Amino acid sequence: MAGIPTLVTDDFTYGEIIPTENGVGNVNVPSAERWASVIGGSLMVLFGWTRRSLVGFFFLLSGGYLLYRGLSGKCALYKAMGVNMAERNEGTGLNIEKTVTVNKPVAEVYQFWRNFENLPRFMQHLATVQLNGPGRTHWVASAPAGITFEWDAETVEERENELISWQSLPGADVDNRGSVYFREAPAGRGTEVKVKLEYYPPGGVAGVAFAKLFNKVTAQQIKEDMRRFKQVLEAGEIPTTEGQPHGEDAMEEEEHVKRRQKPLHTIKKGDVVDEAVWESFPASDPPANW
Amino acid sequence: MKALCWCGKNNVQIEEVPDPQILNPRDAIIQVTLTAICGSDLHLYNGQIPTMQRGDILGHEFMGRVVEVGSQVKNLKKDDRVVVPFTIACGHCFFCQQNLWSLCDNSNPNAWMTEALYGFSGSGLFGYSHMMGGYAGGQAEYVRVPFADIGPVKVQDDLTDDQVLFLSDIFPTGYMAAENCNIKPGDTVAVWGCGPVGQFAIKSAYLLGAERVIAIDRYPGRLKMAENYGKAEVFNYEEVNVVETLKEMTGGRGPDACIDAVGMEAHHTGMVGPYDKVKQSVYLETDRPHALRQAIQACRKGGTVSIPGVYGGFIDKVPMGAAFSKGLTFKMGQTHVHNYLQPLLRHIEQDDIDPSFVITHRMSLEGAPKGYEIFKENKDTCMKVVLEPCL
């Protein structure tokens, strides 16, 4: 079993291998588990082969798949769940990395990010970030179904116009770490900004899978956050069409058509009505239990 | 207010909708005094452009009076008379600063949609599907203009609406198409498509120093306008072999530059036509590139193919071998309108051109659904339909 290519380093280098959701070369099963798969699979194949029955055949097939999974490192179930267990070393969670180039000088971009209270302006999943003293911040993030996550964080490292790094303190709802790298883009194009976030949702494999399915903080979300970061710094505002006028949409049109087709007053005067319904007014007498 | 809404294929209707509001500090609200139906609006009408939703307000060629400005708009005030570019640009990103305004990074709130298809998103456009921003358009009584401190150009009262409206789109589009041909003294430019953009491309080619302009279409009325007003040499592609004719007309050399002002809904009479139509109807091919194929075949070696005609998706059977072997240069894209507003306004002021020549039909905003029908079906006598919301 070949070693897995090194993941992104702390340096802001080009040419890093960014594993896809399916893993580099689709390898998504970690080493130890691959051994277990090979051993377990071999045993099952042996068992199924000797059995020579329907049950044995089942063991043969399953064992065969486990063997393949162990030898190749590719698991269809993990792939379907969108989980790459191979990229996890001890206790890593969801890794998200995005880069954007902002047409502003490095110092301006660095200072804007350094003031963490600016982050909710472009990071939609963050409700607030408050400065709580030197190097200390309190974060509130929103999740589906009105749930909020809160945590305290400390600044781990700061290199002026190069790097800001922070991590959540023990007791956080969701352990997380973040780093932002700043570098001048070539020939006056502005500043390259690379953000790396790691979230450790509770609950192991199932937690990660659950989080991936329902977690608002996906790679696409962060990509949009970084796009908004660029828009705020360059254009001074985030482009929007929310609140603009528009005509009747398809659902409204359906409603209109339905109402036109629904006959009014199907109940005739004198009918006794057991419960009040819209169509019964005013043609009938009031309902019995009025 | 009244606005023209897209309601499905071949279905646009005037509906009563709320007035637009200032949503961002760099917005302005314009009361529309004149607007037009564009050839590319027909792609929307024909259902060729994805991400349209029922109720979307159309229209990207419009002008009018400022009624309200956002807090960050210092260059405009109430009652200023402005023409608005159809491309929306922030003015501060890399592309805007390179004068590539239609490639603005920051004006498409739905950039993620376009990125899925194209890799990167260009600027937002007025009234042209959610993929291009989903902005409510100007075929309405009022319209909200984002980044109003960068886009709209003020025009003096001594020029009529008819004369300046087309600064919003088709005049700069034709001009940029001609400019992209890199015209040198003695050059012959061939233009496919004698619709409004083609007409402006013909005029612009002469303004930029072309020796001869040859125009190609199948509608006699359009060919006549290209000949009489544009001073182009014209022929009908249904009557002759296009590539051979162009060769003979240019001493055997071929045109130095070819402009495809037709785009993705090209028509063709020969055998390839049904091929494209069938493939398009089963979504194996989204665009019909017939004018483009001819332009590539006809262009002289080392020449330029300039493409203002809109393409949205994928094309099939393009003679890339011919293009490579002849060393052709391709220039294309949505118009960088902001570059051309002042220079072309000066041409109008100096009487070098009166853009109102393309207007053949005028109606109130309420007449717009009829206007779309006329524009789509009656191509011979209908060149450009303008709509007056105040009529």
Interface residues (C-beta under 8 A of the other chain):
Chain A: T101 N103 R189 G190 Q220 K223 E224 R227 K230 Q231 E234 A235 G236 E237 I238 P239 T240 T241 E242 G243 Q244 P245 H246 G247 E248 D249 A250 E252 E253
Chain B: M1 A3 C5 W6 C7 Q13 E15 V17 P18 D19 P20 Q21 L23 N24 P25 R26 Q53 R54 G55 D56 I57 Q72 I88 C90 G91 H92 C93 F94 Q97 D105 N106 S107 N108 P109 A111 W112 G124 G133 G134 Y135 A136 A140 R144 P146 F147
